[in-house]
Amino acid sequence: MLALALLDTASASDKPPYDKHVSITFSPVHVFLATAEVTGEGRVLDKLGVAGILGVGVPSGVTTVEVGASGRYYVVGSFDHGMQLGAELRYAHASQQRGDILATGDSAVIGPFVGYKIAARFGLSFEAQLGAQHQSTLLTETRGIERATARKARFIPLLNLNLGWSF
């Protein structure tokens, strides 16, 4: 599929370079984690895109919800086919109930990335992003009126591989 997308965009000399305005992609990797993550990116300017991220899942009985946003500047190429420099901000909440114990986790993640997006003339899109992020997490365990909390901060890698459609 990637080869078809590359060939299709290479022969697009008769089309304007900025004909796509929206990309909707999903993360196939998250499917293996029993979650779904969808990203919607809109072209704000010829070389600038803004994206919203939404994820939900129930891996191993843990309910998760994720929301986020990213800004992407296309330093080489365009919204349709180009190299991105950007930053991502995400918030995630997870919870699990076991008997009378409720465990929750809230996490905020922020960091830069470099990536590349290819959108074929017919719409098929692929993007990959690699970066580093700072993650701050608050873990809470509640049993009746007793509550225990722990905070943790660390740096983590960012790897996004998304597949979808641009129009």
Secondary structure by P-SEA (a helix, b strand, c coil): caaaaaaaaaaccccccccccbbbbbbaaaaaacbbbbbbbbbccccbbbbbbbbbbbcccbbbbbbbbbbbbccccccccbbbbbcccbbbbbbbbcccbbbbbbbbbbbcccbbbbbcccbbbbbbbbbbbbbbbbbbbbcccbbbbbbbbbbbbbbbbbbbccc
